[in-house]
Amino acid sequence: MFIGKDLVAASATPIVLGILAEGESYGYAILKRVNELSGGRITWTDGMLYPLL
């Protein structure tokens, strides 16, 4: 299944908030968790995550 760039960008904040609702985390752990939850279909870079934080 293809996940479009616009969908990934629009869902970034809710995804990060959901991960942080599970407990405290840091940048690299959030990146790994996103990849894990998406089954490898979503791979974020630091440049995508850190402006969000």
N, C-alpha and C positions, 0 to 999 in steps of 0.2 A: 504494500500500500504506500502510495506517495503522500507525503505530508508537505504541503506547500509552505513556502517561506512566510507568507502572510499569516497563516494559521499558527505557525510556531511563534511568530512575534506577538500576535494577539493573546496567546495563551501563556506567555512567559511569566507575567506577574502572578496569575492564579496558581501556576505550577510551583513557583518559588514559595509563595505563601503557604501552599499545602505542605511542602517539604518542611518549612520552618515550623508549621503547626505540630509536626511530629516531634520537634525538639530543636535545640540549638544546633547550628551547623556552620560551616565555613565554606568559602567559595569552591574549592576543589571537591569537597564532599558533595556539594549541591550538584556540580557538574556530573559527577559519577552517578548520583541518584537519579538525575533526569535520564541519563543514558540507560540505566538499569530499568527504570519504570517504563520506558518506551521500547524496551526490547532492542535497543541499539538503533532505533529508527530516528531518534532525535539526538544529535550531538551538538552541544553548544560549545562555544569558545569563551575564553575569558572576556573578550570584547563584547559579547552578548550579555553576559551575566553581571559583570561589575557595575555598569551604569545603572542597572536595575536595583542593585543593593544600595 
